[in-house]
Amino acid sequence: MLELLQKAEPWFRPVFEIALKVMSFFLSLFFSISTFLGLAPPAAQPVIPPEEVLPATHPIHARNPMPSTFAATDALGRALPEYAEVGGLREDRFVGVFYFTWHVAHANTVAQQSPGKPVNVNNIIEANPEAIHDLNFPEWGPIHMPHHWNEPLFGYYDSDDRWVLRKHAEMLANAGVDVVIFDCTNSPHTFKESYDVVFEVFHEAREQGVNTPKIAFLFPFAPGELTNVPLREVYTDIYQQGRYQDLWFYWKGKPLVMAYPELLGRWDPLDQEILRFFNFRPCNPLYASKGSGTWNWLSVYPQPVCKNKDGSPEQMAVGVAQNYSKANGLTAMNGENVFGRTYTSKGYDTRPDAKLYGANFAEQWEYALKVDPEFVFVTSFNEWVAGRFEEWGGVTNAFPDSFNDTYSRDCEPSKGDLKDNYYYQLASYIRRYKGAAAPLAISAPKSIDLSSPTDQWADVTPAYYAYEGNTFDRDDIGYAGIHYTDSTGRNDITLSKVARDSDSLYFLVECKETITSPSGGGWMRLFLKTGSGANWEGYQYVINRNSPNGKATIERSTGGWNWEKAGDAEYRLAENRLELKVPKAALGISGDSFRLEFKWSDNMQNDGDVFDFYLHGDSAPMGRFNYIYQP
């Protein structure tokens, strides 16, 4: 955030907005008169490449896993809406999320000031609630040093950790996010050391079939050199060079940039090239103001509606929480009566576990659904840290933008109590806003002979694709110099199918390379959700919990990660394919009308921990998502 504006007294903010409008009016008037009198030089005409259209043969289309058809139920029992509820995909609606690339720079700072020990605010406050405004509490890090509101699920990572970035690429694609918008509001920082790696990882993921979000930049909240210096740097480094054009986010014919164009040099060829290259949507920093011709990144409820020239709604912000209060306006997240995750305009959610449910987020999304703008900007995905100030916004020992579980605004899963609830809340509302793809047709019943030398799966539909190329090792230094490694990626799952006849279900799973031999724990497990009854994280059955020996074992949950044998399944392993024949009776299924959710998992490391589906080996699909088979 722009620190000077945030530190200003409340009376200054409306004055700032009025001054900005007046400045913009006179600058526009000056430029118009200059052009009319012939005083302005010939305008540079940059070459703007058309937005890339991928051929049908591109992996994003040819191997589309159709994540908007996935099922999922979060830890609170909230199921994602599906096609029957939300209707078909709306191609004219877009979601962007605020995404932070500052973690390399901040991680280096913490490594110098607090080696080996990132500061976790939530943990400190839960153990020592009296420390909230104590400047000298010994567990705080130095003033201004980045403090984590809690620990991310992937650890205290930095933003050049390719393993984490690949996880982000898939998670954001699965949620339906169209564009990540990089925070470059703290001029002159562009965090090139991070954004280069994000571009690289997302580009590679796209080549492997992941429909990653595109990328755009948000620059400082005012015209002038604070905006122009980083804008020029990014333009000449990325856009002018044509780098990663497949990842540019276009808005109405031109690449989008959230920046102020007013003070770009009228007689500067580079500035004029920039002016004509982008579709500018300046960002309004004021949470409760409509701001003419600007977009919003965060607002209090009811959020302002940014409109097109014809008056139709173009853009709105949806926030998880806001560092704002009725009494003080903009304030630190650890101030009094702040609009945290539990806040609504009708009052705070006072349930003991209210922070898990996202009442603030839900209220803002519901209003956005009612207005139905073309673009929704969500704050945020992975901010994670805030500096500590002696005083900020009238708060002593202040954390301006993030504080703890309740007073933070990220949707990325954490190791704390919030876990992945906000991630699936985000995915749920995106579906309600953008719709979902219609389920693919399921082929007629067919028996599969596991002993046959011929391929019997060619005419079985649908094909449930999975992202390939995501089982590489992790090896990166995160915050405070912590070294993160993971080498559990083994069998890279790329495809699965299901067939049926009157007595059996047949499962096929393919991997990119030859499947390892069935030994050791966690080998090529199949988790099945058949309906109600005792379950572990919604799954009533698992096959191959123990590696098969002659036959695969079908097990039924007796409650949690406790299993009893329900039957045996024939299996065949041949090169990169594993096939199973499962008696319907062993799964409590009969007839030809049923619903089955399923997931393949290889090399689970922590039995009974659902978050292993994000962290280790390979899962298809990732996390709590499941494929649906429903004849």
CORJOPE-V400743 format. One record per residue. RES is the residue in one small letter. PHI is phi in radians with two decimals (* if undefined). PSI is psi in whole degrees, 0 to 359 (NA if undefined). Layout:
# CORJOPE-V400743
RES | PHI | PSI
RES | PHI | PSI
This chain:
# CORJOPE-V400743
m | * | 158
l | -1.37 | 107
e | -1.10 | 323
l | -1.08 | 318
l | -1.20 | 319
q | -1.17 | 328
k | -1.40 | 349
a | -1.16 | 155
e | -1.16 | 153
p | -0.96 | 325
w | -1.16 | 339
f | -1.33 | 333
r | -1.15 | 312
p | -1.12 | 326
v | -1.11 | 319
f | -1.05 | 316
e | -1.14 | 317
i | -1.09 | 316
a | -1.07 | 321
l | -1.12 | 317
k | -1.12 | 317
v | -1.11 | 315
m | -1.05 | 315
s | -1.09 | 321
f | -1.10 | 312
f | -1.23 | 326
l | -1.14 | 317
s | -1.12 | 319
l | -1.09 | 317
f | -1.07 | 314
f | -1.17 | 324
s | -1.13 | 317
i | -1.14 | 320
s | -1.08 | 317
t | -1.16 | 318
f | -1.09 | 323
l | -1.48 | 358
g | 1.34 | 22
l | -1.53 | 340
a | -1.47 | 144
p | -1.25 | 163
p | -1.00 | 135
a | -1.33 | 138
a | -1.19 | 143
q | -2.03 | 93
p | -1.19 | 153
v | -1.50 | 114
i | -1.79 | 106
p | -1.12 | 144
p | -1.13 | 155
e | -1.04 | 135
e | -1.17 | 134
v | -1.98 | 117
l | -1.36 | 136
p | -1.21 | 162
a | -1.09 | 338
t | -1.45 | 351
h | -1.13 | 142
p | -0.94 | 329
i | -1.07 | 326
h | -1.62 | 315
a | -1.21 | 332
r | -2.21 | 47
n | -1.31 | 116
p | -1.32 | 354
m | 0.92 | 62
p | -1.08 | 338
s | -1.25 | 355
t | -1.71 | 357
f | -1.19 | 150
a | -1.71 | 155
a | -2.87 | 146
t | -2.29 | 126
d | -1.41 | 181
a | -1.15 | 343
l | -1.63 | 3
g | 1.46 | 13
r | -1.53 | 116
a | -1.56 | 143
l | -1.13 | 139
p | -1.18 | 151
e | -2.09 | 180
y | -0.92 | 317
a | -1.06 | 333
e | -1.59 | 320
v | -1.82 | 349
g | 1.41 | 184
g | -1.26 | 168
l | -1.12 | 136
r | -1.78 | 110
e | -1.32 | 352
d | -1.83 | 21
r | -2.19 | 140
f | -2.39 | 146
v | -2.19 | 128
g | -2.00 | 148
v | -2.13 | 142
f | -1.23 | 126
y | -2.27 | 137
f | -1.96 | 123
t | -1.86 | 15
w | -1.48 | 1
h | -1.28 | 340
v | -1.21 | 311
a | -1.08 | 315
h | -1.22 | 324
a | -1.10 | 322
n | -1.14 | 321
t | -1.08 | 314
v | -1.16 | 324
a | -1.05 | 327
q | -1.39 | 322
q | -1.68 | 338
s | -2.55 | 62
p | -1.01 | 130
g | 1.36 | 1
k | -2.54 | 88
p | -1.09 | 149
v | -1.68 | 119
n | -1.78 | 104
v | -1.12 | 317
n | -1.03 | 316
n | -1.12 | 319
i | -1.11 | 314
i | -1.25 | 325
e | -1.11 | 323
a | -1.48 | 334
n | -2.44 | 70
p | -1.02 | 336
e | -1.24 | 349
a | -1.44 | 355
i | -0.95 | 320
h | -2.06 | 21
d | -1.65 | 104
l | -1.05 | 330
n | -1.81 | 12
f | -1.04 | 130
p | -1.18 | 340
e | -1.47 | 350
w | -1.23 | 150
g | -1.40 | 179
p | -1.05 | 157
i | -0.98 | 137
h | 1.36 | 345
m | -1.15 | 139
p | -1.08 | 130
h | -2.02 | 135
h | -1.40 | 136
w | -1.25 | 332
n | -2.92 | 178
e | -1.56 | 128
p | -1.07 | 156
l | -0.98 | 324
f | -1.56 | 17
g | 1.49 | 182
y | -1.42 | 67
y | -1.32 | 161
d | -1.90 | 175
s | -1.66 | 23
d | -2.09 | 19
d | -1.42 | 101
r | -1.08 | 326
w | -1.10 | 315
v | -1.18 | 317
l | -1.08 | 324
r | -1.16 | 321
k | -1.04 | 315
h | -1.03 | 315
a | -0.97 | 314
e | -1.27 | 318
m | -1.11 | 317
l | -1.21 | 322
a | -1.09 | 316
n | -1.13 | 329
a | -1.36 | 342
g | 1.66 | 20
v | -1.33 | 134
d | -1.61 | 329
v | -2.67 | 137
v | -1.72 | 137
i | -1.99 | 114
f | -1.32 | 136
d | -1.43 | 106
c | -2.13 | 37
t | -1.38 | 343
n | -1.62 | 81
s | -1.07 | 144
p | -1.68 | 16
h | -1.27 | 129
t | -1.96 | 347
f | 1.00 | 46
k | -0.98 | 324
e | -1.06 | 338
s | -1.69 | 313
y | -1.14 | 330
d | -1.02 | 318
v | -1.25 | 322
v | -1.06 | 313
f | -0.99 | 314
e | -1.07 | 311
v | -1.17 | 317
f | -1.15 | 321
h | -1.09 | 314
e | -1.10 | 319
a | -1.09 | 321
r | -1.10 | 320
e | -1.13 | 339
q | -1.75 | 9
g | 1.82 | 3
v | -1.55 | 119
n | -1.40 | 71
t | -1.08 | 160
p | -1.05 | 152
k | -1.32 | 185
i | -2.33 | 139
a | -2.49 | 171
f | -2.15 | 143
l | -1.98 | 119
f | -1.80 | 176
p | -0.93 | 160
f | -1.50 | 35
a | -2.84 | 152
p | -1.30 | 160
g | 2.10 | 191
e | -1.15 | 334
l | -1.02 | 327
t | -1.56 | 317
n | -1.23 | 324
v | -1.07 | 305
p | -1.17 | 329
l | -1.09 | 314
r | -1.10 | 320
e | -1.09 | 313
v | -1.20 | 320
y | -1.07 | 311
t | -1.24 | 333
d | -1.46 | 321
i | -1.89 | 297
y | -1.30 | 315
q | -1.11 | 329
q | -1.49 | 354
g | 1.23 | 23
r | -1.34 | 134
y | 0.94 | 44
q | -1.07 | 336
d | -1.15 | 346
l | -1.88 | 2
w | -1.26 | 135
f | -1.63 | 118
y | -1.63 | 141
w | -2.26 | 108
k | 0.99 | 47
g | 1.78 | 345
k | -2.36 | 158
p | -1.03 | 137
l | -1.40 | 138
v | -2.43 | 136
m | -1.71 | 91
a | -2.73 | 162
y | -1.63 | 125
p | -1.62 | 356
e | -1.01 | 320
l | -1.82 | 19
l | -1.13 | 140
g | -1.09 | 125
r | -1.17 | 331
w | -1.92 | 13
d | -1.74 | 116
p | -1.01 | 320
l | -1.14 | 315
d | -1.09 | 322
q | -1.19 | 326
e | -1.12 | 316
i | -1.08 | 317
l | -1.02 | 324
r | -1.60 | 347
f | -1.41 | 320
f | -1.73 | 159
n | -1.70 | 109
f | -1.47 | 132
r | -2.31 | 89
p | -1.01 | 151
c | -1.79 | 127
n | -1.48 | 122
p | -1.45 | 354
l | -1.64 | 119
y | -1.12 | 334
a | -2.07 | 22
s | -2.14 | 149
k | -1.47 | 326
g | 0.97 | 110
s | -1.17 | 130
g | 1.26 | 14
t | -2.03 | 166
w | -1.88 | 164
n | -1.97 | 147
w | -1.85 | 336
l | -2.82 | 138
s | -2.62 | 159
v | -1.53 | 160
y | -1.36 | 141
p | -1.35 | 133
q | -1.17 | 145
p | -1.06 | 151
v | -1.90 | 119
c | -1.52 | 127
k | -1.97 | 155
n | -1.29 | 172
k | -1.08 | 332
d | -1.50 | 4
g | 1.58 | 354
s | -1.31 | 151
p | -1.25 | 125
e | -1.73 | 314
q | -2.59 | 149
m | -2.52 | 156
a | -1.71 | 145
v | -2.27 | 120
g | -1.97 | 148
v | -1.25 | 323
a | -2.81 | 166
q | -2.37 | 135
n | -1.42 | 77
y | -2.70 | 148
s | -2.44 | 158
k | -1.10 | 323
a | -1.31 | 320
n | -2.02 | 354
g | 1.22 | 223
l | -1.05 | 128
t | -2.68 | 174
a | -1.27 | 154
m | -1.13 | 338
n | -1.77 | 27
g | -1.43 | 195
e | -1.63 | 135
n | 0.94 | 44
v | -1.33 | 152
f | -1.43 | 75
g | -1.44 | 197
r | -1.11 | 335
t | -1.64 | 358
y | -1.40 | 143
t | -2.43 | 166
s | -1.15 | 343
k | -1.67 | 0
g | 2.23 | 171
y | -1.40 | 144
d | -1.24 | 117
t | -1.79 | 8
r | -1.07 | 148
p | -0.98 | 327
d | -1.88 | 30
a | -1.04 | 328
k | -1.08 | 341
l | -1.35 | 338
y | -1.67 | 339
g | 1.21 | 51
a | -1.11 | 320
n | -1.07 | 309
f | -1.00 | 315
a | -1.11 | 316
e | -1.09 | 318
q | -1.18 | 321
w | -1.14 | 318
e | -1.06 | 322
y | -1.19 | 320
a | -1.08 | 320
l | -1.10 | 323
k | -1.18 | 317
v | -1.30 | 322
d | 1.06 | 60
p | -1.29 | 173
e | -1.29 | 332
f | -2.42 | 133
v | -2.05 | 127
f | -1.82 | 115
v | -1.76 | 129
t | -2.03 | 114
s | -2.64 | 187
f | -1.85 | 311
n | -2.55 | 49
e | -1.22 | 304
w | 1.20 | 323
v | -2.19 | 155
a | -2.52 | 148
g | -1.29 | 158
r | -1.81 | 132
f | -2.10 | 148
e | -1.06 | 320
e | -2.68 | 139
w | -2.79 | 126
g | 1.05 | 31
g | 1.42 | 10
v | -2.01 | 132
t | -1.47 | 144
n | 0.94 | 58
a | -1.60 | 140
f | -2.04 | 101
p | -1.06 | 313
d | -1.95 | 337
s | -2.58 | 148
f | -2.37 | 294
n | -2.53 | 196
d | -0.95 | 312
t | -1.31 | 324
y | -1.92 | 69
s | -2.70 | 173
r | -2.49 | 33
d | -1.73 | 149
c | -1.79 | 347
e | -1.14 | 140
p | -1.04 | 148
s | -2.13 | 166
k | -1.44 | 352
g | -1.44 | 198
d | -1.10 | 331
l | -1.19 | 330
k | 0.86 | 233
d | -1.92 | 21
n | -1.07 | 319
y | -1.31 | 332
y | -1.10 | 314
y | -1.33 | 333
q | -1.12 | 318
l | -1.04 | 310
a | -1.06 | 322
s | -1.11 | 313
y | -1.24 | 328
i | -1.09 | 319
r | -1.10 | 318
r | -1.13 | 330
y | -1.45 | 316
k | -1.80 | 348
g | 1.51 | 187
a | -2.49 | 153
a | -1.22 | 145
a | -1.19 | 141
p | -1.05 | 144
l | -1.26 | 151
a | -1.13 | 141
i | -1.74 | 132
s | -1.20 | 166
a | -1.16 | 162
p | -0.96 | 145
k | -2.73 | 135
s | -1.56 | 139
i | -1.95 | 125
d | -1.62 | 107
l | -1.16 | 343
s | -1.61 | 355
s | -1.27 | 139
p | -1.37 | 350
t | -1.65 | 158
d | -1.39 | 114
q | -1.74 | 5
w | -1.74 | 354
a | -1.03 | 323
d | -1.71 | 11
v | -1.54 | 127
t | -2.26 | 155
p | -1.49 | 169
a | -1.64 | 123
y | -1.65 | 100
y | -1.43 | 154
a | -2.29 | 153
y | -1.21 | 132
e | -1.72 | 166
g | 1.45 | 16
n | -1.98 | 19
t | -1.88 | 21
f | -1.29 | 162
d | -1.29 | 153
r | -1.73 | 137
d | -2.80 | 95
d | -2.69 | 152
i | -1.68 | 123
g | -1.75 | 209
y | -1.06 | 146
a | 1.05 | 19
g | 1.39 | 13
i | -1.23 | 131
h | -1.67 | 119
y | -1.86 | 128
t | -2.35 | 151
d | -2.75 | 128
s | -2.25 | 32
t | -1.53 | 351
g | -1.07 | 128
r | -2.38 | 277
n | -1.57 | 117
d | -1.52 | 100
i | -1.28 | 130
t | -2.18 | 340
l | -2.79 | 145
s | -2.53 | 157
k | -2.49 | 162
v | -2.36 | 136
a | -2.25 | 170
r | -2.68 | 154
d | -2.38 | 196
s | -1.18 | 334
d | -1.98 | 337
s | -2.38 | 157
l | -1.90 | 144
y | -2.13 | 134
f | -2.13 | 137
l | -2.13 | 136
v | -2.33 | 136
e | -2.03 | 146
c | -2.08 | 163
k | -1.11 | 324
e | -2.25 | 179
t | -0.96 | 131
i | -1.26 | 139
t | -1.13 | 161
s | -1.18 | 150
p | -1.34 | 77
s | -2.44 | 159
g | 1.37 | 176
g | -1.45 | 154
g | 1.28 | 22
w | -1.43 | 117
m | 0.74 | 62
r | -1.47 | 146
l | -2.05 | 117
f | -1.76 | 136
l | -2.25 | 134
k | -2.03 | 113
t | -1.89 | 349
g | 2.57 | 215
s | -1.39 | 168
g | 2.11 | 176
a | -0.98 | 143
n | -2.76 | 164
w | -1.98 | 115
e | 0.87 | 37
g | 1.63 | 347
y | -1.61 | 124
q | -1.47 | 334
y | -2.37 | 154
v | -2.45 | 141
i | -2.06 | 137
n | 1.30 | 27
r | -1.01 | 321
n | -1.90 | 140
s | -0.98 | 140
p | -1.19 | 151
n | -2.40 | 91
g | 1.50 | 306
k | -2.33 | 157
a | -1.52 | 144
t | -1.67 | 130
i | -1.67 | 127
e | -2.17 | 147
r | -1.95 | 137
s | -1.24 | 137
t | -1.77 | 9
g | 2.20 | 113
g | 1.17 | 205
w | -1.45 | 58
n | -2.29 | 128
w | -2.31 | 147
e | -2.25 | 152
k | -1.18 | 134
a | -2.02 | 351
g | 2.76 | 184
d | -2.09 | 154
a | -2.25 | 137
e | -1.26 | 148
y | -2.51 | 158
r | -2.41 | 128
l | -2.00 | 120
a | -2.48 | 108
e | 0.95 | 245
n | -1.67 | 17
r | -2.18 | 140
l | -2.20 | 130
e | -2.11 | 144
l | -2.26 | 143
k | -2.06 | 115
v | -2.06 | 121
p | -1.09 | 131
k | -0.99 | 321
a | -1.06 | 328
a | -1.18 | 340
l | -1.82 | 5
g | 1.24 | 26
i | -1.92 | 141
s | -2.49 | 158
g | 1.28 | 195
d | -2.13 | 21
s | -2.25 | 102
f | -2.78 | 166
r | -2.15 | 132
l | -2.29 | 128
e | -1.86 | 141
f | -2.57 | 159
k | -2.60 | 140
w | -1.75 | 141
s | -2.45 | 134
d | -2.17 | 134
n | 1.20 | 39
m | -0.99 | 135
q | -1.77 | 330
n | -2.14 | 90
d | -0.97 | 134
g | 1.54 | 1
d | -1.94 | 108
v | -1.09 | 337
f | -1.32 | 352
d | -1.07 | 335
f | -1.20 | 348
y | -1.73 | 329
l | -1.72 | 329
h | -2.36 | 153
g | 1.03 | 224
d | -2.46 | 139
s | -2.26 | 137
a | -2.30 | 108
p | -1.47 | 173
m | -1.21 | 155
g | 1.11 | 222
r | -1.51 | 357
f | -1.17 | 147
n | -2.35 | 152
y | -1.36 | 155
i | -2.04 | 130
y | -2.13 | 114
q | -2.50 | 93
p | -1.05 | NA
